[in-house]
């Protein structure tokens, strides 16, 4: 009685401990299947939003101006359907950057923690199930009326039983009790521990996704012939630059290109790191980035001169958009509040004609969208120079060249993904191809054998157990020691 009374205060103190209760509650929450399913559903819904709603490109976060320009494009796309207020709310909720949003990141972290806690919680039980082996079973366990049981008539000995089980790939153990030999066979004893590889693969996949979303970089780069372009924002230590030494698309003039390649070089701080002719399925990998050939298009060479003949612009203008099925692009005029819209079409004689439409932003409407004022258009063939009233510069078309569209991708989670893939595949292969089989047998002194078999799923147990019985019957018939 004294012992019971002495223990009660300790139990009550533990029950009142808020940290213990909180820890137990959190552990129970993170090991609950319903909680894990809820997390997966929430993340899946966020992923659906991210795949349905147009997302901000990576380069939009490089500068405030880039971000403002891309948000303006999203407003142009969604305001007519949803209204400006709804789009503003979507921006605040980070629905245009779902996969890097706070919501998605927190959900990923919580899911990773859940999987880790579930794995920690299951590991001792898996270890006990694999390591703890009971060789001796009670007599009722071998009742032939139960499934997967059998009795083999006398004239068997322990050595013959062990030999049969070993021939079928079992690790054999034997114990003696009251003159009865208990022989146990175990095949692929540690298979259940392979689920740890599967869990590790899932955890690494999630970590790789988080690392790529947070620290990865992917951007499209439009580089005309002979041009250079920075890969990272200006001021980045070890800034990378790419140079297009030449683009080729055999058959492009006929409208049926057979190939397109770019002679691409990558520099760091003025030093050449690598140079390669890249194709669609043959990228250039250097300095943590992979440069993929993704597309191409025309780039008319435009020269702008002011009234004194000074050059305002001299270079190709990539026409990266389409209007009425024709190549289209825009450019701003340096030092002016004007922009130029350019549309490439083919004249009646087959020559390329660039339609140039000057415009300026004169204000904004009630919804905040820009209001543009257009001036008189110009139509330029190769070598022509024109100007129109309302502008103080001339526009010349020197010729045509091509631009190449590159995808520069830096994926720091790539190595983690391959490790995750290997771990996941290893766990699944062991689980499905090496399932556990076990056999218990009781050999009486007169040589009568009672046997019971069990196996995991994915095993044709009846066939394998039948083969073992057949071999035991054959061993019984064979002459053996008395």
C-alpha positions in Angstrom: 0.0 0.0 0.0 2.9 2.4 0.8 4.5 1.7 -2.5 1.3 2.5 -4.4 0.8 5.7 -2.5 4.4 6.8 -3.1 4.2 6.3 -6.8 0.9 8.3 -7.3 2.4 11.8 -6.8 5.0 11.2 -9.5 2.3 10.0 -11.9 0.1 13.1 -11.2 3.1 15.4 -11.6 3.8 13.9 -15.0 0.2 14.2 -16.0 0.2 17.9 -15.1 3.5 18.5 -17.0 2.4 20.8 -20.0 5.5 20.1 -21.9 5.0 16.3 -21.7 1.4 16.7 -22.8 2.4 19.0 -25.7 5.1 16.7 -26.8 2.8 13.7 -26.7 0.1 15.6 -28.6 2.5 16.7 -31.3 4.0 13.2 -31.7 0.5 11.8 -32.0 -0.4 14.4 -34.6 2.7 13.9 -36.8 2.3 10.1 -36.7 -1.4 10.2 -37.5 -2.2 8.9 -41.0 -5.1 11.4 -41.4 -2.8 14.3 -40.7 -0.4 13.1 -43.4 -3.2 12.7 -45.9 -4.5 16.2 -45.1 -1.1 17.6 -45.8 -0.8 15.8 -49.1 -4.3 17.1 -50.2 -3.4 20.7 -49.3 -0.1 20.5 -51.2 -1.8 18.9 -54.1 -4.4 21.7 -54.3 -1.7 24.3 -54.1 0.2 22.5 -56.9 -3.0 22.4 -59.0 -3.3 26.2 -58.6 0.4 26.6 -59.5 -0.1 24.5 -62.7 -3.4 26.3 -63.6 -2.6 29.9 -62.9 0.3 31.5 -64.8 3.3 31.8 -62.6 5.9 34.6 -62.4 9.1 33.6 -64.2 12.3 33.4 -62.2 13.8 36.5 -63.7 10.8 38.6 -62.4 12.5 38.5 -58.9 15.8 39.9 -60.1 14.7 43.6 -59.9 11.7 45.6 -59.0 11.2 46.7 -62.6 11.2 43.1 -63.8 8.7 42.2 -61.2 6.5 45.2 -62.0 6.6 44.4 -65.7 5.6 40.7 -65.2 2.8 41.7 -62.7 1.5 44.1 -65.3 1.3 41.2 -67.8 -0.6 39.1 -65.3 -3.0 42.0 -64.8 -3.5 42.3 -68.6 -4.2 38.5 -68.7 -6.5 38.1 -65.7 -8.1 41.5 -65.0 -10.7 41.2 -67.8 -11.9 37.8 -66.3 -11.4 38.3 -62.6 -11.1 42.0 -62.0 -8.1 44.0 -60.8 -9.0 43.6 -57.1 -9.1 39.8 -57.2 -5.8 39.7 -59.1 -4.3 42.0 -56.4 -5.5 39.6 -53.7 -4.0 36.7 -55.7 -0.7 38.5 -55.8 -0.7 39.1 -52.0 -1.6 35.4 -51.4 1.4 34.5 -53.6 -0.7 32.5 -56.0 1.5 33.7 -58.9 4.5 32.1 -57.2 3.0 29.1 -55.6 6.0 26.8 -55.6 8.2 29.4 -53.8 5.4 30.8 -51.6 5.4 30.8 -47.9 2.4 28.5 -47.8 3.9 25.9 -50.0 7.3 26.1 -48.3 5.7 25.7 -44.9 3.6 22.8 -46.1 6.7 21.1 -47.6 8.6 21.5 -44.3 5.8 20.1 -42.2 5.4 17.1 -44.6 9.1 16.4 -44.4 8.9 16.5 -40.6 5.9 14.2 -40.6 7.6 11.6 -42.7 10.7 11.8 -40.6 8.7 11.4 -37.4 6.6 8.6 -38.9 9.9 6.8 -39.9 11.4 7.2 -36.4 8.2 5.9 -34.9 8.0 2.9 -37.2 11.7 1.9 -37.1 11.8 0.2 -33.7 8.7 -1.8 -34.6 10.2 -2.8 -37.9 13.4 -3.8 -36.2 11.6 -6.0 -33.7 9.5 -7.6 -36.4 12.7 -8.4 -38.3 15.2 -9.2 -35.5 13.0 -11.0 -33.0 12.6 -14.6 -34.2 10.5 -17.3 -32.3 11.7 -20.7 -33.3 9.5 -22.7 -30.9 5.8 -22.5 -31.4 3.0 -24.1 -29.3 1.5 -27.4 -30.5 -1.8 -25.6 -31.4 0.1 -23.5 -34.0 0.7 -26.6 -36.1 -2.9 -27.7 -36.2 -3.4 -29.1 -39.8 -6.9 -27.7 -39.9 -5.4 -24.2 -40.0 -4.4 -22.8 -43.4 -0.9 -23.3 -44.7 -0.2 -26.2 -42.4 0.7 -29.8 -43.2 1.9 -33.0 -41.6 4.5 -35.3 -43.2 4.4 -38.9 -42.1 7.4 -40.4 -40.2 10.9 -41.3 -41.4 12.3 -37.7 -41.6 15.3 -36.5 -39.6 16.4 -33.0 -38.7 19.3 -33.0 -41.2 17.0 -33.8 -44.1 14.6 -31.0 -43.1 17.4 -28.5 -42.8 18.8 -29.5 -46.2 15.4 -29.0 -47.9 14.9 -25.6 -46.3 18.4 -24.5 -47.2 17.9 -25.7 -50.8 14.9 -23.3 -51.0 17.0 -20.4 -49.8 16.0 -20.3 -46.1 18.3 -19.5 -43.3 17.8 -22.3 -40.8 17.7 -22.3 -37.0 17.1 -25.2 -34.6 16.0 -25.6 -31.0 15.3 -28.7 -28.9 12.6 -28.9 -26.3 11.4 -32.0 -24.4 13.0 -34.3 -27.1 11.2 -32.4 -29.9 13.3 -30.6 -32.6 11.9 -27.3 -33.7 13.4 -26.2 -37.1 12.8 -22.7 -38.3 13.5 -21.3 -41.8 13.7 -17.6 -42.6 14.2 -16.1 -46.1 14.8 -12.4 -46.6 14.5 -11.7 -43.0 15.3 -8.0 -43.2 13.0 -7.1 -46.1 10.7 -4.9 -44.0 13.6 -2.6 -43.2 13.7 -1.7 -46.9 10.8 0.7 -46.2 13.3 2.9 -44.6 14.9 3.4 -48.1 11.5 4.2 -49.5 10.9 6.8 -46.8 14.4 8.2 -47.2 13.7 8.6 -50.9 10.4 10.5 -50.3 12.2 12.8 -47.8 15.0 13.5 -50.2 12.5 14.2 -53.1 10.8 16.8 -50.9 14.1 18.3 -49.8 15.3 18.4 -53.4 12.1 20.2 -54.4 12.5 22.8 -51.6 16.2 23.3 -52.5 15.4 23.8 -56.2 12.5 26.1 -55.5 14.5 28.3 -53.1 18.0 28.3 -54.6 17.5 27.1 -58.1 17.4 29.4 -61.1 15.8 29.0 -64.6 15.4 31.7 -67.2 14.9 32.1 -70.9 17.6 34.0 -72.7 17.1 35.6 -76.2 20.5 36.1 -77.7 20.9 37.4 -81.3 23.9 36.6 -83.5 27.0 38.1 -82.1 25.3 39.4 -78.9 26.3 38.7 -75.3 23.9 38.5 -72.3 24.4 38.2 -68.6 23.1 35.1 -66.9 22.8 36.5 -63.4 21.9 40.0 -62.2 24.6 42.6 -62.7 26.8 42.8 -59.6 26.7 39.0 -58.9 30.1 37.8 -57.9 31.5 35.6 -60.6 29.0 37.0 -63.1 28.4 34.6 -66.1 28.0 35.9 -69.6 27.0 34.0 -72.7 27.9 34.9 -76.3 26.2 33.7 -79.4 29.0 33.2 -82.0 26.6 32.0 -84.6 23.1 30.5 -85.1 22.3 28.1 -87.9 19.0 26.6 -89.0 19.4 24.7 -92.3 16.1 24.9 -94.3 14.8 27.8 -92.3 14.2 29.9 -95.5 11.9 27.2 -96.8 9.9 27.0 -93.5 11.1 23.5 -92.8 14.3 23.7 -90.8 16.1 20.3 -90.4 18.1 21.4 -87.4 19.1 24.4 -85.4 22.3 25.0 -83.5 24.0 27.7 -81.6 27.8 28.2 -81.3 27.7 29.2 -77.6 30.4 30.4 -75.3 30.2 31.1 -71.6 32.5 33.5 -69.8 33.2 34.4 -66.1 34.8 37.7 -65.4 36.1 37.9 -69.0 37.6 34.4 -68.9 36.3 31.8 -71.3 34.9 28.8 -69.4 33.4 26.7 -72.2 32.4 26.9 -75.8 30.2 24.4 -77.7 27.7 24.0 -80.6 24.5 23.1 -78.8 21.4 21.5 -80.1 18.0 20.7 -78.6 19.1 17.5 -76.9 22.8 18.4 -76.5 23.1 21.2 -74.0 26.2 22.9 -72.6 26.8 22.4 -68.8 29.2 24.7 -67.1 29.6 26.5 -63.7 26.5 24.9 -62.3 24.2 26.0 -65.2 22.9 23.9 -68.1 22.2 25.9 -71.3 19.5 24.2 -73.5 18.7 25.2 -77.1 15.0 25.9 -76.9 13.9 27.9 -80.0 14.8 30.5 -82.5 13.3 33.3 -84.6 14.0 36.3 -86.8 15.8 39.5 -85.5 15.8 42.4 -87.9 18.8 44.7 -87.6 17.5 48.1 -86.7 19.5 51.4 -86.7 18.0 54.5 -85.1 19.6 58.0 -85.6 18.6 61.4 -84.3 18.3 64.5 -86.5 22.0 65.1 -86.1 22.9 61.6 -87.3 23.9 60.3 -83.9 23.2 56.7 -83.3 20.5 56.0 -80.7 20.4 52.2 -81.4 22.2 49.8 -83.7 21.5 46.1 -83.3 19.1 43.2 -83.9 15.7 43.3 -82.3 14.4 39.7 -81.6 10.8 39.3 -82.6 9.8 36.8 -79.8 6.0 37.2 -80.0 3.4 36.6 -82.6 0.6 38.8 -84.0 -1.8 37.6 -86.6 0.5 34.6 -87.0 3.5 36.7 -87.9 6.7 37.5 -85.9 6.2 40.5 -83.6 8.3 42.4 -81.1 8.7 45.7 -79.3 11.6 47.9 -78.3 12.0 51.1 -76.4 13.8 54.0 -78.0 16.8 55.1 -75.9 16.4 58.7 -74.6 12.9 59.0 -75.8 9.4 58.3 -74.3 8.6 56.3 -77.4 8.5 52.6 -78.2 8.4 50.8 -81.5 6.2 47.8 -82.4 7.7 45.7 -85.2 5.9 43.1 -87.3 7.7 41.0 -89.9 5.9 40.0 -93.1 6.8 38.9 -96.6 6.2 41.2 -99.5 4.7 40.3 -102.8 8.2 39.9 -104.3 9.2 37.5 -101.4 11.3 40.1 -99.6 11.0 40.6 -95.9 9.2 43.8 -94.9 9.2 45.1 -91.3 6.2 47.2 -90.3 7.2 49.7 -87.7 4.6 51.5 -85.5 5.8 54.2 -83.1 3.8 54.6 -79.9 3.9 56.3 -76.5 2.1 55.8 -73.2 0.0 58.9 -72.7 -1.6 57.8 -69.4 -3.6 55.1 -67.6 -7.3 54.2 -67.6 -9.5 53.7 -64.6 -8.3 50.1 -64.1 -4.7 51.2 -64.1 -4.0 49.8 -67.6 -1.7 52.0 -69.8 -3.3 54.1 -72.6 -1.1 54.2 -75.7 -1.0 56.8 -78.5 0.1 55.5 -81.9 1.8 57.5 -84.6 2.1 56.9 -88.3 3.5 53.5 -89.4 6.4 52.7 -91.6 7.1 49.8 -93.9 10.9 49.0 -94.3 12.6 46.7 -96.7 16.3 45.8 -96.4 18.5 48.9 -96.7 15.6 51.5 -96.4 15.5 54.4 -94.1 12.3 56.3 -93.0 10.9 58.7 -90.5 7.4 60.0 -89.8 5.9 63.2 -88.3 5.9 63.2 -84.5 9.3 61.6 -84.0 12.8 63.2 -84.1 14.7 60.2 -85.4 15.0 57.9 -88.4 14.5 54.2 -88.6 16.7 52.0 -90.9 16.6 48.3 -91.6 20.1 47.1 -92.3 19.2 43.5 -92.8 18.0 40.4 -91.0 19.6 37.9 -88.6 18.3 35.3 -86.2 18.1 35.1 -82.5 18.4 31.9 -80.4 16.3 31.2 -77.4 18.2 29.5 -74.6 17.0 28.1 -71.3 19.6 28.5 -68.6 18.9 26.3 -65.6 20.7 26.0 -62.3 19.3 23.1 -60.3 21.2 22.6 -57.0 18.7 19.9 -56.0 19.5 17.7 -59.0 22.1 15.5 -57.1 19.6 15.1 -54.2 16.9 14.0 -56.7 19.1 11.3 -58.1 20.0 10.1 -54.6 16.3 10.1 -53.8 15.4 8.2 -56.9 18.1 5.5 -56.2 16.9 5.2 -52.6 13.2 4.9 -53.6 13.9 2.4 -56.3 16.1 0.3 -54.0 13.4 0.2 -51.3 10.7 -0.7 -53.8 12.8 -3.4 -55.5 13.7 -5.0 -52.2 10.0 -4.8 -51.0 8.5 -6.3 -54.1 11.2 -8.7 -55.3 12.5 -10.0 -52.0 9.5 -10.5 -49.8 9.9 -12.4 -46.6 9.1 -16.2 -46.3 9.1 -18.1 -43.1 8.6 -21.8 -42.2 8.1 -23.3 -38.7 8.4 -27.1 -38.3 8.1 -29.5 -35.3 9.9 -32.8 -35.7 8.7 -35.6 -33.3 11.1 -38.3 -32.1 9.4 -40.8 -34.4 10.2 -38.6 -37.5 6.8 -37.1 -38.0 7.0 -33.5 -39.2 4.4 -30.8 -38.6 5.0 -27.7 -40.7 3.5 -24.2 -41.0 4.4 -21.6 -43.6 3.9 -17.8 -43.9 4.9 -15.2 -46.4 4.5 -11.6 -47.2 2.4 -10.4 -50.1 3.6 -10.6 -53.7 4.5 -14.3 -53.1 2.8 -17.3 -54.7 2.7 -19.0 -51.4 0.8 -22.0 -52.4 3.3 -22.9 -55.1 6.3 -22.3 -53.0 4.9 -24.1 -49.9 3.8 -27.0 -52.1 7.4 -27.3 -53.6 8.8 -27.5 -50.0 6.4 -30.2 -49.1 7.2 -32.2 -52.2 10.9 -32.1 -51.4 10.2 -33.1 -47.8 8.2 -36.1 -49.0 11.0 -37.1 -51.3 13.5 -36.7 -48.5 11.3 -38.9 -46.3 11.2 -41.7 -48.9 15.0 -41.6 -49.4 16.9 -43.9 -47.1 18.5 -42.1 -44.2 20.2 -42.9 -40.9 18.2 -44.7 -38.3 
